[in-house]
Amino acid sequence: MCRNIHTLHNFEPAATDDEVEAAALQYVRKISGSTKPSQANAEAFDRAVAEIAHITRHLLEDLVTTAPPKDREAEARKAKERSAKRFATV
């Protein structure tokens, strides 16, 4: 899994269209092995991003959970703490 794709489910407020689009773009980049497609592949690349974003939005809308919504700022803070601990210099 690409490290740049973040969990989008169960956040308050819900994931934005920009976040869903960014995740879809990262997914397509990862599986295609290309960060920028050639002109010959640009249409297929862009179509894949749009379709994956569309399906992702449906998935997020259909998922149910009993867990309380996560706070974006708290999750970002936890990620920074994990990163600092992981990459701490001795």
N, CA and C atoms as a LAMMPS dump frame, in Angstrom:
ITEM: TIMESTEP
0
ITEM: NUMBER OF ATOMS
270
ITEM: BOX BOUNDS ff ff ff
-5.0000000000000000e+02 5.0000000000000000e+02
-5.0000000000000000e+02 5.0000000000000000e+02
-5.0000000000000000e+02 5.0000000000000000e+02
ITEM: ATOMS id mol type element x y z
1 1 1 N 0.853 -1.176 0
2 1 2 C 0 0 0
3 1 3 C 0.892 1.231 0
4 2 1 N 0.467 2.203 -0.721
5 2 2 C 1.216 3.449 -0.807
6 2 3 C 1.111 4.196 0.527
7 3 1 N 2.208 4.667 1.035
8 3 2 C 2.2 5.37 2.318
9 3 3 C 1.46 6.695 2.25
10 4 1 N 1.283 7.237 1.058
11 4 2 C 0.605 8.526 0.923
12 4 3 C -0.909 8.403 0.906
13 5 1 N -1.412 7.189 0.87
14 5 2 C -2.859 6.999 0.918
15 5 3 C -3.243 6.834 2.381
16 6 1 N -4.06 7.74 2.871
17 6 2 C -4.441 7.733 4.277
18 6 3 C -5.866 7.211 4.436
19 7 1 N -6.162 6.72 5.621
20 7 2 C -7.514 6.28 5.942
21 7 3 C -8.46 7.469 5.814
22 8 1 N -9.573 7.246 5.142
23 8 2 C -10.558 8.318 4.943
24 8 3 C -11.875 8.036 5.651
25 9 1 N -12.041 6.835 6.164
26 9 2 C -13.303 6.434 6.782
27 9 3 C -13.374 6.856 8.241
28 10 1 N -14.556 7.25 8.655
29 10 2 C -14.91 7.535 10.042
30 10 3 C -14.191 8.766 10.602
31 11 1 N -14.156 9.811 9.83
32 11 2 C -13.637 11.08 10.313
33 11 3 C -14.771 12.089 10.361
34 12 1 N -14.67 13.002 11.275
35 12 2 C -15.635 14.09 11.371
36 12 3 C -14.878 15.392 11.23
37 13 1 N -15.133 16.19 10.225
38 13 2 C -16.089 15.981 9.14
39 13 3 C -15.596 14.903 8.165
40 14 1 N -16.519 14.441 7.353
41 14 2 C -16.22 13.368 6.403
42 14 3 C -15.144 13.8 5.41
43 15 1 N -14.531 12.817 4.779
44 15 2 C -13.489 13.081 3.778
45 15 3 C -14.036 13.985 2.68
46 16 1 N -13.208 14.922 2.259
47 16 2 C -13.614 15.849 1.203
48 16 3 C -13.387 15.204 -0.158
49 17 1 N -13.98 15.796 -1.177
50 17 2 C -13.757 15.313 -2.535
51 17 3 C -12.283 15.407 -2.913
52 18 1 N -11.603 16.444 -2.441
53 18 2 C -10.168 16.589 -2.724
54 18 3 C -9.362 15.456 -2.102
55 19 1 N -9.708 15.049 -0.891
56 19 2 C -9 13.943 -0.24
57 19 3 C -9.234 12.628 -0.97
58 20 1 N -10.465 12.409 -1.393
59 20 2 C -10.791 11.19 -2.133
60 20 3 C -10.055 11.179 -3.466
61 21 1 N -10.047 12.311 -4.143
62 21 2 C -9.344 12.436 -5.431
63 21 3 C -7.84 12.202 -5.261
64 22 1 N -7.257 12.751 -4.201
65 22 2 C -5.823 12.578 -3.948
66 22 3 C -5.492 11.111 -3.683
67 23 1 N -6.343 10.42 -2.931
68 23 2 C -6.119 9 -2.663
69 23 3 C -6.225 8.193 -3.96
70 24 1 N -7.21 8.517 -4.789
71 24 2 C -7.378 7.81 -6.064
72 24 3 C -6.161 8.048 -6.964
73 25 1 N -5.681 9.272 -7.006
74 25 2 C -4.508 9.592 -7.815
75 25 3 C -3.288 8.805 -7.333
76 26 1 N -3.073 8.749 -6.025
77 26 2 C -1.936 8.001 -5.491
78 26 3 C -2.056 6.515 -5.816
79 27 1 N -3.261 5.988 -5.734
80 27 2 C -3.486 4.578 -6.05
81 27 3 C -3.14 4.294 -7.513
82 28 1 N -3.641 5.112 -8.41
83 28 2 C -3.379 4.916 -9.837
84 28 3 C -1.886 5.083 -10.132
85 29 1 N -1.256 6.048 -9.512
86 29 2 C 0.188 6.222 -9.696
87 29 3 C 0.94 4.976 -9.242
88 30 1 N 0.536 4.428 -8.111
89 30 2 C 1.224 3.262 -7.559
90 30 3 C 1.075 2.049 -8.466
91 31 1 N -0.141 1.751 -8.883
92 31 2 C -0.33 0.532 -9.668
93 31 3 C 0.142 0.679 -11.109
94 32 1 N 0.182 1.921 -11.615
95 32 2 C 0.657 2.117 -12.987
96 32 3 C 2.173 2.263 -13.038
97 33 1 N 2.778 2.58 -11.898
98 33 2 C 4.223 2.789 -11.858
99 33 3 C 4.645 4.093 -12.488
100 34 1 N 3.711 5.03 -12.586
101 34 2 C 4.001 6.295 -13.244
102 34 3 C 3.373 7.443 -12.474
103 35 1 N 4.161 8.484 -12.216
104 35 2 C 3.592 9.653 -11.541
105 35 3 C 2.935 10.601 -12.537
106 36 1 N 3.393 10.55 -13.777
107 36 2 C 2.805 11.366 -14.839
108 36 3 C 2.775 10.514 -16.096
109 37 1 N 1.581 10.192 -16.582
110 37 2 C 1.489 9.317 -17.748
111 37 3 C 1.925 10.024 -19.032
112 38 1 N 2.296 9.233 -20.006
113 38 2 C 2.606 9.784 -21.325
114 38 3 C 1.314 10.319 -21.939
115 39 1 N 1.436 11.1 -22.987
116 39 2 C 0.238 11.621 -23.654
117 39 3 C -0.644 10.49 -24.161
118 40 1 N -0.02 9.406 -24.597
119 40 2 C -0.783 8.26 -25.109
120 40 3 C -1.625 7.608 -24.007
121 41 1 N -1.176 7.711 -22.745
122 41 2 C -1.884 7.056 -21.64
123 41 3 C -2.654 8.025 -20.747
124 42 1 N -2.573 9.311 -21.016
125 42 2 C -3.18 10.31 -20.143
126 42 3 C -4.683 10.118 -19.989
127 43 1 N -5.371 9.831 -21.066
128 43 2 C -6.831 9.665 -20.984
129 43 3 C -7.207 8.476 -20.105
130 44 1 N -6.539 7.349 -20.293
131 44 2 C -6.812 6.153 -19.481
132 44 3 C -6.472 6.419 -18.015
133 45 1 N -5.357 7.088 -17.773
134 45 2 C -4.911 7.43 -16.422
135 45 3 C -5.953 8.312 -15.733
136 46 1 N -6.366 9.377 -16.4
137 46 2 C -7.348 10.309 -15.831
138 46 3 C -8.702 9.638 -15.605
139 47 1 N -9.091 8.786 -16.534
140 47 2 C -10.363 8.069 -16.386
141 47 3 C -10.301 7.132 -15.179
142 48 1 N -9.175 6.455 -15.001
143 48 2 C -9.015 5.552 -13.863
144 48 3 C -9.098 6.327 -12.551
145 49 1 N -8.453 7.474 -12.477
146 49 2 C -8.502 8.299 -11.262
147 49 3 C -9.95 8.696 -10.972
148 50 1 N -10.669 9.146 -11.976
149 50 2 C -12.06 9.576 -11.784
150 50 3 C -12.945 8.415 -11.336
151 51 1 N -12.78 7.253 -11.956
152 51 2 C -13.611 6.101 -11.6
153 51 3 C -13.3 5.591 -10.199
154 52 1 N -12.028 5.55 -9.847
155 52 2 C -11.654 5.086 -8.512
156 52 3 C -12.135 6.076 -7.457
157 53 1 N -12.046 7.364 -7.722
158 53 2 C -12.558 8.37 -6.785
159 53 3 C -14.065 8.201 -6.602
160 54 1 N -14.771 7.955 -7.692
161 54 2 C -16.225 7.76 -7.641
162 54 3 C -16.583 6.541 -6.784
163 55 1 N -15.924 5.438 -7.029
164 55 2 C -16.187 4.21 -6.273
165 55 3 C -15.783 4.379 -4.813
166 56 1 N -14.697 5.079 -4.566
167 56 2 C -14.246 5.315 -3.2
168 56 3 C -15.282 6.121 -2.435
169 57 1 N -15.835 7.144 -3.068
170 57 2 C -16.871 7.951 -2.422
171 57 3 C -18.068 7.07 -2.04
172 58 1 N -18.495 6.179 -2.964
173 58 2 C -19.6 5.264 -2.655
174 58 3 C -19.246 4.348 -1.489
175 59 1 N -18.034 3.826 -1.489
176 59 2 C -17.603 2.957 -0.397
177 59 3 C -17.673 3.691 0.936
178 60 1 N -17.125 4.892 0.99
179 60 2 C -17.126 5.656 2.234
180 60 3 C -18.538 5.97 2.705
181 61 1 N -19.44 6.228 1.775
182 61 2 C -20.833 6.515 2.137
183 61 3 C -21.553 5.276 2.662
184 62 1 N -21.166 4.093 2.17
185 62 2 C -21.863 2.861 2.529
186 62 3 C -21.313 2.165 3.772
187 63 1 N -20.082 2.462 4.157
188 63 2 C -19.494 1.82 5.334
189 63 3 C -20.203 2.271 6.599
190 64 1 N -20.382 1.341 7.526
191 64 2 C -20.994 1.667 8.816
192 64 3 C -20.032 1.259 9.928
193 65 1 N -20.124 1.962 11.032
194 65 2 C -19.29 1.652 12.188
195 65 3 C -19.988 2.117 13.447
196 66 1 N -19.645 1.477 14.555
197 66 2 C -20.167 1.917 15.844
198 66 3 C -19.112 2.728 16.598
199 67 1 N -17.912 2.795 16.045
200 67 2 C -16.833 3.56 16.682
201 67 3 C -17.104 5.052 16.553
202 68 1 N -16.695 5.815 17.541
203 68 2 C -16.875 7.264 17.428
204 68 3 C -15.986 7.82 16.323
205 69 1 N -16.414 8.894 15.67
206 69 2 C -15.597 9.486 14.602
207 69 3 C -14.238 9.935 15.138
208 70 1 N -13.228 9.813 14.264
209 70 2 C -11.873 10.229 14.633
210 70 3 C -11.705 11.724 14.355
211 71 1 N -10.819 12.319 15.112
212 71 2 C -10.498 13.728 14.948
213 71 3 C -9.252 13.849 14.089
214 72 1 N -9.323 14.617 13.022
215 72 2 C -8.19 14.75 12.088
216 72 3 C -6.941 15.299 12.767
217 73 1 N -7.12 16.308 13.586
218 73 2 C -5.959 16.924 14.24
219 73 3 C -5.299 15.953 15.214
220 74 1 N -6.1 15.211 15.954
221 74 2 C -5.551 14.234 16.9
222 74 3 C -4.819 13.12 16.148
223 75 1 N -5.387 12.66 15.048
224 75 2 C -4.738 11.606 14.256
225 75 3 C -3.437 12.109 13.645
226 76 1 N -3.421 13.345 13.189
227 76 2 C -2.198 13.924 12.619
228 76 3 C -1.125 14.049 13.698
229 77 1 N -1.524 14.433 14.896
230 77 2 C -0.587 14.558 16.009
231 77 3 C 0.014 13.189 16.353
232 78 1 N -0.828 12.158 16.401
233 78 2 C -0.348 10.8 16.677
234 78 3 C 0.635 10.345 15.609
235 79 1 N 0.333 10.644 14.353
236 79 2 C 1.221 10.249 13.249
237 79 3 C 2.57 10.941 13.374
238 80 1 N 2.566 12.206 13.743
239 80 2 C 3.827 12.937 13.922
240 80 3 C 4.64 12.349 15.072
241 81 1 N 3.953 11.968 16.139
242 81 2 C 4.643 11.359 17.278
243 81 3 C 5.256 10.01 16.886
244 82 1 N 4.5 9.2 16.144
245 82 2 C 5.035 7.911 15.682
246 82 3 C 6.237 8.124 14.781
247 83 1 N 6.154 9.106 13.901
248 83 2 C 7.242 9.397 12.978
249 83 3 C 8.48 9.873 13.729
250 84 1 N 8.265 10.747 14.704
251 84 2 C 9.404 11.254 15.487
252 84 3 C 10.083 10.117 16.231
253 85 1 N 9.285 9.222 16.782
254 85 2 C 9.837 8.075 17.523
255 85 3 C 10.571 7.131 16.547
256 86 1 N 9.97 6.918 15.398
257 86 2 C 10.548 5.985 14.409
258 86 3 C 11.853 6.501 13.836
259 87 1 N 11.916 7.789 13.558
260 87 2 C 13.093 8.362 12.878
261 87 3 C 13.979 9.185 13.815
262 88 1 N 13.816 8.981 15.115
263 88 2 C 14.617 9.734 16.077
264 88 3 C 16.089 9.402 15.925
265 89 1 N 16.904 10.429 16.012
266 89 2 C 18.347 10.203 15.943
267 89 3 C 18.881 9.987 17.352
268 90 1 N 19.867 9.162 17.435
269 90 2 C 20.443 8.822 18.734
270 90 3 C 21.654 9.662 19.016
